[in-house]
Amino acid sequence: MLTIAVDGQLEDRLKRAAKTCGADPQVLATQVLDANLPKANEATIRLLTEWEARNATTDAAELQRRQQQGEELMNNLARNRVESEGPRSRKLWP
């Protein structure tokens, strides 16, 4: 729990706003903070969404190229693990 000290005018405004909407001032303050502070990972999710939108395609050849590139990456990761840890290394995926 966090306690925040607010000056007289802000406290009065909070109490008036809470009374207007029929809420407890602490509940209203919590709602205002929650609505206005960034959520966890919000910036990362926004960036990934922008990248996805920028790189979106329906071109079959491009989709196949991306699929092959992803498979090649996964195979290289698996091969690198075996080469660095030996044949008894833990598999990355089945």
C-alpha positions as CSV (number, residue, x, y, z in Angstrom):
1,M,0.0,0.0,0.0
2,L,1.2,3.5,-0.8
3,T,0.1,6.7,1.0
4,I,0.2,9.9,-1.0
5,A,0.0,13.4,0.6
6,V,-1.8,15.9,-1.5
7,D,-2.2,19.6,-0.9
8,G,-5.5,21.2,0.3
9,Q,-6.8,22.3,-3.1
10,L,-6.1,18.9,-4.8
11,E,-7.7,17.1,-1.8
12,D,-10.8,19.3,-2.1
13,R,-11.0,18.6,-5.8
14,L,-10.7,14.9,-5.3
15,K,-13.3,14.9,-2.6
16,R,-15.7,16.9,-4.8
17,A,-15.1,14.7,-7.8
18,A,-15.6,11.5,-5.7
19,K,-18.8,12.9,-4.2
20,T,-20.1,13.8,-7.7
21,C,-19.7,10.3,-8.9
22,G,-20.6,8.6,-5.6
23,A,-17.3,7.1,-5.0
24,D,-14.9,6.9,-2.1
25,P,-12.0,9.4,-2.7
26,Q,-9.4,6.7,-2.3
27,V,-11.2,4.5,-4.9
28,L,-11.4,7.4,-7.3
29,A,-7.8,8.3,-6.8
30,T,-6.8,4.7,-7.5
31,Q,-9.0,4.6,-10.7
32,V,-7.5,7.9,-11.9
33,L,-3.9,6.7,-11.4
34,D,-4.7,3.3,-13.0
35,A,-6.2,5.0,-16.1
36,N,-3.3,7.4,-16.5
37,L,-0.2,5.4,-15.7
38,P,1.4,3.1,-18.3
39,K,0.5,-0.6,-17.9
40,A,3.3,-3.1,-17.6
41,N,4.9,-3.9,-21.0
42,E,2.5,-1.4,-22.7
43,A,5.4,0.3,-24.6
44,T,6.8,-3.0,-25.7
45,I,3.4,-4.3,-26.9
46,R,2.7,-1.1,-28.8
47,L,6.1,-1.3,-30.5
48,L,5.6,-5.0,-31.5
49,T,2.1,-4.1,-32.8
50,E,3.6,-1.3,-34.9
51,W,6.3,-3.7,-36.3
52,E,3.7,-6.3,-37.1
53,A,1.5,-3.8,-38.9
54,R,4.5,-2.3,-40.8
55,N,5.6,-5.8,-41.9
56,A,2.2,-7.3,-42.6
57,T,1.9,-9.0,-46.0
58,T,-0.4,-11.4,-47.8
59,D,2.1,-12.1,-50.6
60,A,2.4,-15.9,-50.7
61,A,6.1,-15.9,-51.8
62,E,7.1,-13.5,-49.0
63,L,5.2,-15.6,-46.4
64,Q,6.9,-18.7,-47.6
65,R,10.3,-17.0,-47.5
66,R,9.7,-15.9,-43.9
67,Q,8.6,-19.4,-42.9
68,Q,11.8,-20.9,-44.4
69,Q,13.9,-18.2,-42.7
70,G,12.3,-19.0,-39.4
71,E,12.8,-22.7,-39.8
72,E,16.4,-22.1,-40.8
73,L,16.9,-20.0,-37.6
74,M,15.4,-22.7,-35.4
75,N,17.6,-25.4,-37.1
76,N,20.7,-23.3,-36.6
77,L,19.9,-22.8,-32.9
78,A,19.4,-26.5,-32.4
79,R,22.6,-27.3,-34.3
80,N,24.6,-24.7,-32.4
81,R,23.4,-26.2,-29.1
82,V,24.5,-29.7,-30.0
83,E,27.8,-28.4,-31.3
84,S,28.5,-26.5,-28.1
85,E,27.1,-28.9,-25.5
86,G,27.4,-32.3,-27.3
87,P,24.9,-34.8,-28.6
88,R,23.4,-35.3,-25.1
89,S,22.4,-31.7,-24.9
90,R,18.8,-30.8,-23.9
91,K,16.6,-30.4,-27.0
92,L,15.2,-26.9,-27.5
93,W,11.9,-28.4,-28.8
94,P,10.7,-31.9,-29.8
